[in-house]
Amino acid sequence: MLLKQTYLLLMLRGKSEANHSELIRQLLNNTGYMSLLVDDLFELSKL
């Protein structure tokens, strides 16, 4: 898991002072999506 995703998960679980759960959820979803894209690009580069 990416470091940014881990930090966002901690924020979502209330381990951070910020309380913006909807924004955090969106950021977490987007980082997950970006991670999948990078993995796909890596696989394509192998071809």
ModelCIF file with pLDDT and N, C-alpha, C, O atoms, coordinates in Angstrom:
data_MODEL
#
_entry.id   MODEL 
#
_entity.id                         1 
_entity.type                       polymer 
_entity.pdbx_number_of_molecules   1 
#
_entity_poly.entity_id                      1 
_entity_poly.type                           'polypeptide(L)' 
_entity_poly.nstd_linkage                   no 
_entity_poly.nstd_monomer                   no 
_entity_poly.pdbx_seq_one_letter_code       MLLKQTYLLLMLRGKSEANHSELIRQLLNNTGYMSLLVDDLFELSKL 
_entity_poly.pdbx_seq_one_letter_code_can   MLLKQTYLLLMLRGKSEANHSELIRQLLNNTGYMSLLVDDLFELSKL 
_entity_poly.pdbx_strand_id                 A 
#
loop_
_entity_poly_seq.entity_id 
_entity_poly_seq.num 
_entity_poly_seq.mon_id 
_entity_poly_seq.hetero 
1 1  MET n 
1 2  LEU n 
1 3  LEU n 
1 4  LYS n 
1 5  GLN n 
1 6  THR n 
1 7  TYR n 
1 8  LEU n 
1 9  LEU n 
1 10 LEU n 
1 11 MET n 
1 12 LEU n 
1 13 ARG n 
1 14 GLY n 
1 15 LYS n 
1 16 SER n 
1 17 GLU n 
1 18 ALA n 
1 19 ASN n 
1 20 HIS n 
1 21 SER n 
1 22 GLU n 
1 23 LEU n 
1 24 ILE n 
1 25 ARG n 
1 26 GLN n 
1 27 LEU n 
1 28 LEU n 
1 29 ASN n 
1 30 ASN n 
1 31 THR n 
1 32 GLY n 
1 33 TYR n 
1 34 MET n 
1 35 SER n 
1 36 LEU n 
1 37 LEU n 
1 38 VAL n 
1 39 ASP n 
1 40 ASP n 
1 41 LEU n 
1 42 PHE n 
1 43 GLU n 
1 44 LEU n 
1 45 SER n 
1 46 LYS n 
1 47 LEU n 
#
_struct_asym.id          A 
_struct_asym.entity_id   1 
#
loop_
_ma_qa_metric.id 
_ma_qa_metric.mode 
_ma_qa_metric.name 
_ma_qa_metric.software_group_id 
_ma_qa_metric.type 
1 global pLDDT . pLDDT 
2 local  pLDDT . pLDDT 
#
_ma_qa_metric_global.metric_id      1 
_ma_qa_metric_global.metric_value   79.06 
_ma_qa_metric_global.model_id       1 
_ma_qa_metric_global.ordinal_id     1 
#
loop_
_ma_qa_metric_local.label_asym_id 
_ma_qa_metric_local.label_comp_id 
_ma_qa_metric_local.label_seq_id 
_ma_qa_metric_local.metric_id 
_ma_qa_metric_local.metric_value 
_ma_qa_metric_local.model_id 
_ma_qa_metric_local.ordinal_id 
A MET 1  2 52.00 1 1  
A LEU 2  2 67.00 1 2  
A LEU 3  2 69.00 1 3  
A LYS 4  2 70.00 1 4  
A GLN 5  2 75.00 1 5  
A THR 6  2 76.00 1 6  
A TYR 7  2 73.00 1 7  
A LEU 8  2 74.00 1 8  
A LEU 9  2 78.00 1 9  
A LEU 10 2 78.00 1 10 
A MET 11 2 75.00 1 11 
A LEU 12 2 76.00 1 12 
A ARG 13 2 80.00 1 13 
A GLY 14 2 77.00 1 14 
A LYS 15 2 67.00 1 15 
A SER 16 2 63.00 1 16 
A GLU 17 2 64.00 1 17 
A ALA 18 2 60.00 1 18 
A ASN 19 2 60.00 1 19 
A HIS 20 2 70.00 1 20 
A SER 21 2 74.00 1 21 
A GLU 22 2 73.00 1 22 
A LEU 23 2 72.00 1 23 
A ILE 24 2 73.00 1 24 
A ARG 25 2 78.00 1 25 
A GLN 26 2 78.00 1 26 
A LEU 27 2 79.00 1 27 
A LEU 28 2 80.00 1 28 
A ASN 29 2 81.00 1 29 
A ASN 30 2 83.00 1 30 
A THR 31 2 82.00 1 31 
A GLY 32 2 83.00 1 32 
A TYR 33 2 87.00 1 33 
A MET 34 2 86.00 1 34 
A SER 35 2 87.00 1 35 
A LEU 36 2 90.00 1 36 
A LEU 37 2 92.00 1 37 
A VAL 38 2 92.00 1 38 
A ASP 39 2 93.00 1 39 
A ASP 40 2 94.00 1 40 
A LEU 41 2 95.00 1 41 
A PHE 42 2 94.00 1 42 
A GLU 43 2 95.00 1 43 
A LEU 44 2 95.00 1 44 
A SER 45 2 95.00 1 45 
A LYS 46 2 93.00 1 46 
A LEU 47 2 88.00 1 47 
#
loop_
_atom_site.group_PDB 
_atom_site.id 
_atom_site.type_symbol 
_atom_site.label_atom_id 
_atom_site.label_alt_id 
_atom_site.label_comp_id 
_atom_site.label_asym_id 
_atom_site.label_entity_id 
_atom_site.label_seq_id 
_atom_site.pdbx_PDB_ins_code 
_atom_site.Cartn_x 
_atom_site.Cartn_y 
_atom_site.Cartn_z 
_atom_site.occupancy 
_atom_site.B_iso_or_equiv 
_atom_site.pdbx_formal_charge 
_atom_site.auth_seq_id 
_atom_site.auth_comp_id 
_atom_site.auth_asym_id 
_atom_site.auth_atom_id 
_atom_site.pdbx_PDB_model_num 
ATOM 1   N N  . MET A 1 1  ? 0.850   -1.184 0.000   1.00 52.00 ? 1  MET A N  1 
ATOM 2   C CA . MET A 1 1  ? 0.000   0.000  0.000   1.00 52.00 ? 1  MET A CA 1 
ATOM 3   C C  . MET A 1 1  ? 0.889   1.238  0.000   1.00 52.00 ? 1  MET A C  1 
ATOM 4   O O  . MET A 1 1  ? 1.923   1.288  0.667   1.00 52.00 ? 1  MET A O  1 
ATOM 5   N N  . LEU A 1 2  ? 0.474   2.192  -0.734  1.00 67.00 ? 2  LEU A N  1 
ATOM 6   C CA . LEU A 1 2  ? 1.240   3.426  -0.818  1.00 67.00 ? 2  LEU A CA 1 
ATOM 7   C C  . LEU A 1 2  ? 1.215   4.183  0.501   1.00 67.00 ? 2  LEU A C  1 
ATOM 8   O O  . LEU A 1 2  ? 0.257   4.090  1.269   1.00 67.00 ? 2  LEU A O  1 
ATOM 9   N N  . LEU A 1 3  ? 2.267   4.923  0.747   1.00 69.00 ? 3  LEU A N  1 
ATOM 10  C CA . LEU A 1 3  ? 2.358   5.702  1.976   1.00 69.00 ? 3  LEU A CA 1 
ATOM 11  C C  . LEU A 1 3  ? 1.207   6.706  2.068   1.00 69.00 ? 3  LEU A C  1 
ATOM 12  O O  . LEU A 1 3  ? 0.635   6.900  3.140   1.00 69.00 ? 3  LEU A O  1 
ATOM 13  N N  . LYS A 1 4  ? 0.870   7.340  0.950   1.00 70.00 ? 4  LYS A N  1 
ATOM 14  C CA . LYS A 1 4  ? -0.226  8.310  0.959   1.00 70.00 ? 4  LYS A CA 1 
ATOM 15  C C  . LYS A 1 4  ? -1.543  7.642  1.297   1.00 70.00 ? 4  LYS A C  1 
ATOM 16  O O  . LYS A 1 4  ? -2.359  8.209  2.025   1.00 70.00 ? 4  LYS A O  1 
ATOM 17  N N  . GLN A 1 5  ? -1.759  6.437  0.775   1.00 75.00 ? 5  GLN A N  1 
ATOM 18  C CA . GLN A 1 5  ? -2.984  5.721  1.102   1.00 75.00 ? 5  GLN A CA 1 
ATOM 19  C C  . GLN A 1 5  ? -3.034  5.385  2.586   1.00 75.00 ? 5  GLN A C  1 
ATOM 20  O O  . GLN A 1 5  ? -4.089  5.495  3.212   1.00 75.00 ? 5  GLN A O  1 
ATOM 21  N N  . THR A 1 6  ? -1.919  4.982  3.147   1.00 76.00 ? 6  THR A N  1 
ATOM 22  C CA . THR A 1 6  ? -1.871  4.667  4.577   1.00 76.00 ? 6  THR A CA 1 
ATOM 23  C C  . THR A 1 6  ? -2.204  5.896  5.409   1.00 76.00 ? 6  THR A C  1 
ATOM 24  O O  . THR A 1 6  ? -2.966  5.813  6.372   1.00 76.00 ? 6  THR A O  1 
ATOM 25  N N  . TYR A 1 7  ? -1.634  7.032  5.039   1.00 73.00 ? 7  TYR A N  1 
ATOM 26  C CA . TYR A 1 7  ? -1.917  8.270  5.760   1.00 73.00 ? 7  TYR A CA 1 
ATOM 27  C C  . TYR A 1 7  ? -3.388  8.642  5.646   1.00 73.00 ? 7  TYR A C  1 
ATOM 28  O O  . TYR A 1 7  ? -3.999  9.059  6.630   1.00 73.00 ? 7  TYR A O  1 
ATOM 29  N N  . LEU A 1 8  ? -3.964  8.494  4.454   1.00 74.00 ? 8  LEU A N  1 
ATOM 30  C CA . LEU A 1 8  ? -5.388  8.800  4.271   1.00 74.00 ? 8  LEU A CA 1 
ATOM 31  C C  . LEU A 1 8  ? -6.272  7.851  5.070   1.00 74.00 ? 8  LEU A C  1 
ATOM 32  O O  . LEU A 1 8  ? -7.299  8.265  5.609   1.00 74.00 ? 8  LEU A O  1 
ATOM 33  N N  . LEU A 1 9  ? -5.882  6.584  5.149   1.00 78.00 ? 9  LEU A N  1 
ATOM 34  C CA . LEU A 1 9  ? -6.645  5.637  5.967   1.00 78.00 ? 9  LEU A CA 1 
ATOM 35  C C  . LEU A 1 9  ? -6.619  6.036  7.435   1.00 78.00 ? 9  LEU A C  1 
ATOM 36  O O  . LEU A 1 9  ? -7.635  5.946  8.123   1.00 78.00 ? 9  LEU A O  1 
ATOM 37  N N  . LEU A 1 10 ? -5.474  6.471  7.910   1.00 78.00 ? 10 LEU A N  1 
ATOM 38  C CA . LEU A 1 10 ? -5.379  6.927  9.301   1.00 78.00 ? 10 LEU A CA 1 
ATOM 39  C C  . LEU A 1 10 ? -6.262  8.145  9.536   1.00 78.00 ? 10 LEU A C  1 
ATOM 40  O O  . LEU A 1 10 ? -6.919  8.255  10.571  1.00 78.00 ? 10 LEU A O  1 
ATOM 41  N N  . MET A 1 11 ? -6.275  9.065  8.563   1.00 75.00 ? 11 MET A N  1 
ATOM 42  C CA . MET A 1 11 ? -7.126  10.250 8.688   1.00 75.00 ? 11 MET A CA 1 
ATOM 43  C C  . MET A 1 11 ? -8.600  9.842  8.720   1.00 75.00 ? 11 MET A C  1 
ATOM 44  O O  . MET A 1 11 ? -9.380  10.378 9.507   1.00 75.00 ? 11 MET A O  1 
ATOM 45  N N  . LEU A 1 12 ? -8.975  8.892  7.863   1.00 76.00 ? 12 LEU A N  1 
ATOM 46  C CA . LEU A 1 12 ? -10.361 8.438  7.796   1.00 76.00 ? 12 LEU A CA 1 
ATOM 47  C C  . LEU A 1 12 ? -10.799 7.768  9.093   1.00 76.00 ? 12 LEU A C  1 
ATOM 48  O O  . LEU A 1 12 ? -11.953 7.892  9.503   1.00 76.00 ? 12 LEU A O  1 
ATOM 49  N N  . ARG A 1 13 ? -9.886  7.067  9.729   1.00 80.00 ? 13 ARG A N  1 
ATOM 50  C CA . ARG A 1 13 ? -10.208 6.370  10.981  1.00 80.00 ? 13 ARG A CA 1 
ATOM 51  C C  . ARG A 1 13 ? -10.143 7.282  12.207  1.00 80.00 ? 13 ARG A C  1 
ATOM 52  O O  . ARG A 1 13 ? -10.319 6.827  13.337  1.00 80.00 ? 13 ARG A O  1 
ATOM 53  N N  . GLY A 1 14 ? -9.889  8.567  11.975  1.00 77.00 ? 14 GLY A N  1 
ATOM 54  C CA . GLY A 1 14 ? -9.891  9.504  13.083  1.00 77.00 ? 14 GLY A CA 1 
ATOM 55  C C  . GLY A 1 14 ? -8.580  9.613  13.819  1.00 77.00 ? 14 GLY A C  1 
ATOM 56  O O  . GLY A 1 14 ? -8.540  10.173 14.914  1.00 77.00 ? 14 GLY A O  1 
ATOM 57  N N  . LYS A 1 15 ? -7.512  9.100  13.257  1.00 67.00 ? 15 LYS A N  1 
ATOM 58  C CA . LYS A 1 15 ? -6.206  9.172  13.911  1.00 67.00 ? 15 LYS A CA 1 
ATOM 59  C C  . LYS A 1 15 ? -5.490  10.482 13.599  1.00 67.00 ? 15 LYS A C  1 
ATOM 60  O O  . LYS A 1 15 ? -4.366  10.710 14.047  1.00 67.00 ? 15 LYS A O  1 
ATOM 61  N N  . SER A 1 16 ? -6.143  11.324 12.840  1.00 63.00 ? 16 SER A N  1 
ATOM 62  C CA . SER A 1 16 ? -5.576  12.618 12.476  1.00 63.00 ? 16 SER A CA 1 
ATOM 63  C C  . SER A 1 16 ? -6.478  13.717 13.035  1.00 63.00 ? 16 SER A C  1 
ATOM 64  O O  . SER A 1 16 ? -7.642  13.472 13.355  1.00 63.00 ? 16 SER A O  1 
ATOM 65  N N  . GLU A 1 17 ? -5.941  14.910 13.149  1.00 64.00 ? 17 GLU A N  1 
ATOM 66  C CA . GLU A 1 17 ? -6.722  16.020 13.674  1.00 64.00 ? 17 GLU A CA 1 
ATOM 67  C C  . GLU A 1 17 ? -7.771  16.501 12.678  1.00 64.00 ? 17 GLU A C  1 
ATOM 68  O O  . GLU A 1 17 ? -8.806  17.029 13.084  1.00 64.00 ? 17 GLU A O  1 
ATOM 69  N N  . ALA A 1 18 ? -7.523  16.329 11.387  1.00 60.00 ? 18 ALA A N  1 
ATOM 70  C CA . ALA A 1 18 ? -8.469  16.775 10.366  1.00 60.00 ? 18 ALA A CA 1 
ATOM 71  C C  . ALA A 1 18 ? -9.717  15.902 10.398  1.00 60.00 ? 18 ALA A C  1 
ATOM 72  O O  . ALA A 1 18 ? -9.637  14.695 10.627  1.00 60.00 ? 18 ALA A O  1 
ATOM 73  N N  . ASN A 1 19 ? -10.867 16.521 10.168  1.00 60.00 ? 19 ASN A N  1 
ATOM 74  C CA . ASN A 1 19 ? -12.128 15.784 10.180  1.00 60.00 ? 19 ASN A CA 1 
ATOM 75  C C  . ASN A 1 19 ? -12.900 16.086 8.905   1.00 60.00 ? 19 ASN A C  1 
ATOM 76  O O  . ASN A 1 19 ? -13.955 16.720 8.936   1.00 60.00 ? 19 ASN A O  1 
ATOM 77  N N  . HIS A 1 20 ? -12.369 15.629 7.802   1.00 70.00 ? 20 HIS A N  1 
ATOM 78  C CA . HIS A 1 20 ? -13.001 15.842 6.509   1.00 70.00 ? 20 HIS A CA 1 
ATOM 79  C C  . HIS A 1 20 ? -13.210 14.485 5.852   1.00 70.00 ? 20 HIS A C  1 
ATOM 80  O O  . HIS A 1 20 ? -12.574 14.182 4.843   1.00 70.00 ? 20 HIS A O  1 
ATOM 81  N N  . SER A 1 21 ? -14.094 13.667 6.413   1.00 74.00 ? 21 SER A N  1 
ATOM 82  C CA . SER A 1 21 ? -14.205 12.267 6.004   1.00 74.00 ? 21 SER A CA 1 
ATOM 83  C C  . SER A 1 21 ? -14.589 12.095 4.535   1.00 74.00 ? 21 SER A C  1 
ATOM 84  O O  . SER A 1 21 ? -14.064 11.198 3.875   1.00 74.00 ? 21 SER A O  1 
ATOM 85  N N  . GLU A 1 22 ? -15.485 12.920 4.006   1.00 73.00 ? 22 GLU A N  1 
ATOM 86  C CA . GLU A 1 22 ? -15.881 12.766 2.604   1.00 73.00 ? 22 GLU A CA 1 
ATOM 87  C C  . GLU A 1 22 ? -14.712 13.069 1.669   1.00 73.00 ? 22 GLU A C  1 
ATOM 88  O O  . GLU A 1 22 ? -14.482 12.340 0.704   1.00 73.00 ? 22 GLU A O  1 
ATOM 89  N N  . LEU A 1 23 ? -13.990 14.119 1.946   1.00 72.00 ? 23 LEU A N  1 
ATOM 90  C CA . LEU A 1 23 ? -12.821 14.462 1.146   1.00 72.00 ? 23 LEU A CA 1 
ATOM 91  C C  . LEU A 1 23 ? -11.768 13.369 1.229   1.00 72.00 ? 23 LEU A C  1 
ATOM 92  O O  . LEU A 1 23 ? -11.150 13.015 0.225   1.00 72.00 ? 23 LEU A O  1 
ATOM 93  N N  . ILE A 1 24 ? -11.570 12.844 2.408   1.00 73.00 ? 24 ILE A N  1 
ATOM 94  C CA . ILE A 1 24 ? -10.590 11.783 2.606   1.00 73.00 ? 24 ILE A CA 1 
ATOM 95  C C  . ILE A 1 24 ? -10.992 10.534 1.832   1.00 73.00 ? 24 ILE A C  1 
ATOM 96  O O  . ILE A 1 24 ? -10.143 9.885  1.221   1.00 73.00 ? 24 ILE A O  1 
ATOM 97  N N  . ARG A 1 25 ? -12.278 10.192 1.850   1.00 78.00 ? 25 ARG A N  1 
ATOM 98  C CA . ARG A 1 25 ? -12.754 9.033  1.088   1.00 78.00 ? 25 ARG A CA 1 
ATOM 99  C C  . ARG A 1 25 ? -12.492 9.208  -0.398  1.00 78.00 ? 25 ARG A C  1 
ATOM 100 O O  . ARG A 1 25 ? -12.045 8.276  -1.067  1.00 78.00 ? 25 ARG A O  1 
ATOM 101 N N  . GLN A 1 26 ? -12.765 10.390 -0.912  1.00 78.00 ? 26 GLN A N  1 
ATOM 102 C CA . GLN A 1 26 ? -12.529 10.662 -2.331  1.00 78.00 ? 26 GLN A CA 1 
ATOM 103 C C  . GLN A 1 26 ? -11.042 10.562 -2.656  1.00 78.00 ? 26 GLN A C  1 
ATOM 104 O O  . GLN A 1 26 ? -10.670 9.976  -3.673  1.00 78.00 ? 26 GLN A O  1 
ATOM 105 N N  . LEU A 1 27 ? -10.199 11.123 -1.812  1.00 79.00 ? 27 LEU A N  1 
ATOM 106 C CA . LEU A 1 27 ? -8.758  11.048 -2.030  1.00 79.00 ? 27 LEU A CA 1 
ATOM 107 C C  . LEU A 1 27 ? -8.270  9.603  -1.987  1.00 79.00 ? 27 LEU A C  1 
ATOM 108 O O  . LEU A 1 27 ? -7.434  9.198  -2.794  1.00 79.00 ? 27 LEU A O  1 
ATOM 109 N N  . LEU A 1 28 ? -8.790  8.842  -1.055  1.00 80.00 ? 28 LEU A N  1 
ATOM 110 C CA . LEU A 1 28 ? -8.397  7.444  -0.930  1.00 80.00 ? 28 LEU A CA 1 
ATOM 111 C C  . LEU A 1 28 ? -8.819  6.653  -2.157  1.00 80.00 ? 28 LEU A C  1 
ATOM 112 O O  . LEU A 1 28 ? -8.047  5.842  -2.667  1.00 80.00 ? 28 LEU A O  1 
ATOM 113 N N  . ASN A 1 29 ? -10.030 6.879  -2.634  1.00 81.00 ? 29 ASN A N  1 
ATOM 114 C CA . ASN A 1 29 ? -10.491 6.202  -3.847  1.00 81.00 ? 29 ASN A CA 1 
ATOM 115 C C  . ASN A 1 29 ? -9.615  6.577  -5.038  1.00 81.00 ? 29 ASN A C  1 
ATOM 116 O O  . ASN A 1 29 ? -9.260  5.719  -5.846  1.00 81.00 ? 29 ASN A O  1 
ATOM 117 N N  . ASN A 1 30 ? -9.270  7.853  -5.146  1.00 83.00 ? 30 ASN A N  1 
ATOM 118 C CA . ASN A 1 30 ? -8.449  8.306  -6.270  1.00 83.00 ? 30 ASN A CA 1 
ATOM 119 C C  . ASN A 1 30 ? -7.034  7.751  -6.201  1.00 83.00 ? 30 ASN A C  1 
ATOM 120 O O  . ASN A 1 30 ? -6.460  7.417  -7.237  1.00 83.00 ? 30 ASN A O  1 
ATOM 121 N N  . THR A 1 31 ? -6.463  7.645  -5.016  1.00 82.00 ? 31 THR A N  1 
ATOM 122 C CA . THR A 1 31 ? -5.117  7.076  -4.923  1.00 82.00 ? 31 THR A CA 1 
ATOM 123 C C  . THR A 1 31 ? -5.142  5.597  -5.266  1.00 82.00 ? 31 THR A C  1 
ATOM 124 O O  . THR A 1 31 ? -4.199  5.082  -5.868  1.00 82.00 ? 31 THR A O  1 
ATOM 125 N N  . GLY A 1 32 ? -6.208  4.911  -4.888  1.00 83.00 ? 32 GLY A N  1 
ATOM 126 C CA . GLY A 1 32 ? -6.352  3.504  -5.263  1.00 83.00 ? 32 GLY A CA 1 
ATOM 127 C C  . GLY A 1 32 ? -6.454  3.344  -6.771  1.00 83.00 ? 32 GLY A C  1 
ATOM 128 O O  . GLY A 1 32 ? -5.838  2.455  -7.358  1.00 83.00 ? 32 GLY A O  1 
ATOM 129 N N  . TYR A 1 33 ? -7.242  4.218  -7.389  1.00 87.00 ? 33 TYR A N  1 
ATOM 130 C CA . TYR A 1 33 ? -7.397  4.202  -8.842  1.00 87.00 ? 33 TYR A CA 1 
ATOM 131 C C  . TYR A 1 33 ? -6.060  4.481  -9.528  1.00 87.00 ? 33 TYR A C  1 
ATOM 132 O O  . TYR A 1 33 ? -5.706  3.808  -10.496 1.00 87.00 ? 33 TYR A O  1 
ATOM 133 N N  . MET A 1 34 ? -5.327  5.459  -9.036  1.00 86.00 ? 34 MET A N  1 
ATOM 134 C CA . MET A 1 34 ? -4.023  5.790  -9.614  1.00 86.00 ? 34 MET A CA 1 
ATOM 135 C C  . MET A 1 34 ? -3.046  4.625  -9.453  1.00 86.00 ? 34 MET A C  1 
ATOM 136 O O  . MET A 1 34 ? -2.245  4.363  -10.350 1.00 86.00 ? 34 MET A O  1 
ATOM 137 N N  . SER A 1 35 ? -3.103  3.948  -8.354  1.00 87.00 ? 35 SER A N  1 
ATOM 138 C CA . SER A 1 35 ? -2.243  2.796  -8.133  1.00 87.00 ? 35 SER A CA 1 
ATOM 139 C C  . SER A 1 35 ? -2.530  1.701  -9.159  1.00 87.00 ? 35 SER A C  1 
ATOM 140 O O  . SER A 1 35 ? -1.606  1.089  -9.695  1.00 87.00 ? 35 SER A O  1 
ATOM 141 N N  . LEU A 1 36 ? -3.810  1.457  -9.429  1.00 90.00 ? 36 LEU A N  1 
ATOM 142 C CA . LEU A 1 36 ? -4.183  0.470  -10.444 1.00 90.00 ? 36 LEU A CA 1 
ATOM 143 C C  . LEU A 1 36 ? -3.696  0.888  -11.823 1.00 90.00 ? 36 LEU A C  1 
ATOM 144 O O  . LEU A 1 36 ? -3.230  0.052  -12.597 1.00 90.00 ? 36 LEU A O  1 
ATOM 145 N N  . LEU A 1 37 ? -3.801  2.167  -12.134 1.00 92.00 ? 37 LEU A N  1 
ATOM 146 C CA . LEU A 1 37 ? -3.324  2.658  -13.425 1.00 92.00 ? 37 LEU A CA 1 
ATOM 147 C C  . LEU A 1 37 ? -1.820  2.465  -13.580 1.00 92.00 ? 37 LEU A C  1 
ATOM 148 O O  . LEU A 1 37 ? -1.348  2.051  -14.639 1.00 92.00 ? 37 LEU A O  1 
ATOM 149 N N  . VAL A 1 38 ? -1.080  2.762  -12.533 1.00 92.00 ? 38 VAL A N  1 
ATOM 150 C CA . VAL A 1 38 ? 0.368   2.591  -12.580 1.00 92.00 ? 38 VAL A CA 1 
ATOM 151 C C  . VAL A 1 38 ? 0.711   1.116  -12.757 1.00 92.00 ? 38 VAL A C  1 
ATOM 152 O O  . VAL A 1 38 ? 1.602   0.775  -13.535 1.00 92.00 ? 38 VAL A O  1 
ATOM 153 N N  . ASP A 1 39 ? 0.013   0.241  -12.042 1.00 93.00 ? 39 ASP A N  1 
ATOM 154 C CA . ASP A 1 39 ? 0.251   -1.197 -12.199 1.00 93.00 ? 39 ASP A CA 1 
ATOM 155 C C  . ASP A 1 39 ? -0.028  -1.646 -13.629 1.00 93.00 ? 39 ASP A C  1 
ATOM 156 O O  . ASP A 1 39 ? 0.735   -2.426 -14.198 1.00 93.00 ? 39 ASP A O  1 
ATOM 157 N N  . ASP A 1 40 ? -1.119  -1.154 -14.210 1.00 94.00 ? 40 ASP A N  1 
ATOM 158 C CA . ASP A 1 40 ? -1.453  -1.498 -15.592 1.00 94.00 ? 40 ASP A CA 1 
ATOM 159 C C  . ASP A 1 40 ? -0.393  -0.995 -16.560 1.00 94.00 ? 40 ASP A C  1 
ATOM 160 O O  . ASP A 1 40 ? -0.002  -1.707 -17.485 1.00 94.00 ? 40 ASP A O  1 
ATOM 161 N N  . LEU A 1 41 ? 0.067   0.217  -16.349 1.00 95.00 ? 41 LEU A N  1 
ATOM 162 C CA . LEU A 1 41 ? 1.115   0.762  -17.217 1.00 95.00 ? 41 LEU A CA 1 
ATOM 163 C C  . LEU A 1 41 ? 2.401   -0.043 -17.102 1.00 95.00 ? 41 LEU A C  1 
ATOM 164 O O  . LEU A 1 41 ? 3.095   -0.265 -18.095 1.00 95.00 ? 41 LEU A O  1 
ATOM 165 N N  . PHE A 1 42 ? 2.710   -0.474 -15.901 1.00 94.00 ? 42 PHE A N  1 
ATOM 166 C CA . PHE A 1 42 ? 3.895   -1.312 -15.709 1.00 94.00 ? 42 PHE A CA 1 
ATOM 167 C C  . PHE A 1 42 ? 3.762   -2.618 -16.472 1.00 94.00 ? 42 PHE A C  1 
ATOM 168 O O  . PHE A 1 42 ? 4.707   -3.065 -17.122 1.00 94.00 ? 42 PHE A O  1 
ATOM 169 N N  . GLU A 1 43 ? 2.584   -3.230 -16.393 1.00 95.00 ? 43 GLU A N  1 
ATOM 170 C CA . GLU A 1 43 ? 2.363   -4.471 -17.122 1.00 95.00 ? 43 GLU A CA 1 
ATOM 171 C C  . GLU A 1 43 ? 2.455   -4.254 -18.624 1.00 95.00 ? 43 GLU A C  1 
ATOM 172 O O  . GLU A 1 43 ? 3.015   -5.089 -19.334 1.00 95.00 ? 43 GLU A O  1 
ATOM 173 N N  . LEU A 1 44 ? 1.914   -3.150 -19.117 1.00 95.00 ? 44 LEU A N  1 
ATOM 174 C CA . LEU A 1 44 ? 1.993   -2.831 -20.540 1.00 95.00 ? 44 LEU A CA 1 
ATOM 175 C C  . LEU A 1 44 ? 3.426   -2.597 -20.986 1.00 95.00 ? 44 LEU A C  1 
ATOM 176 O O  . LEU A 1 44 ? 3.797   -2.952 -22.105 1.00 95.00 ? 44 LEU A O  1 
ATOM 177 N N  . SER A 1 45 ? 4.224   -2.007 -20.127 1.00 95.00 ? 45 SER A N  1 
ATOM 178 C CA . SER A 1 45 ? 5.613   -1.727 -20.496 1.00 95.00 ? 45 SER A CA 1 
ATOM 179 C C  . SER A 1 45 ? 6.419   -3.016 -20.655 1.00 95.00 ? 45 SER A C  1 
ATOM 180 O O  . SER A 1 45 ? 7.436   -3.029 -21.349 1.00 95.00 ? 45 SER A O  1 
ATOM 181 N N  . LYS A 1 46 ? 5.978   -4.084 -20.026 1.00 93.00 ? 46 LYS A N  1 
ATOM 182 C CA . LYS A 1 46 ? 6.664   -5.364 -20.154 1.00 93.00 ? 46 LYS A CA 1 
ATOM 183 C C  . LYS A 1 46 ? 6.459   -5.989 -21.531 1.00 93.00 ? 46 LYS A C  1 
ATOM 184 O O  . LYS A 1 46 ? 7.272   -6.796 -21.983 1.00 93.00 ? 46 LYS A O  1 
ATOM 185 N N  . LEU A 1 47 ? 5.370   -5.612 -22.192 1.00 88.00 ? 47 LEU A N  1 
ATOM 186 C CA . LEU A 1 47 ? 5.043   -6.235 -23.493 1.00 88.00 ? 47 LEU A CA 1 
ATOM 187 C C  . LEU A 1 47 ? 5.926   -5.778 -24.579 1.00 88.00 ? 47 LEU A C  1 
ATOM 188 O O  . LEU A 1 47 ? 5.773   -6.210 -25.722 1.00 88.00 ? 47 LEU A O  1 
#
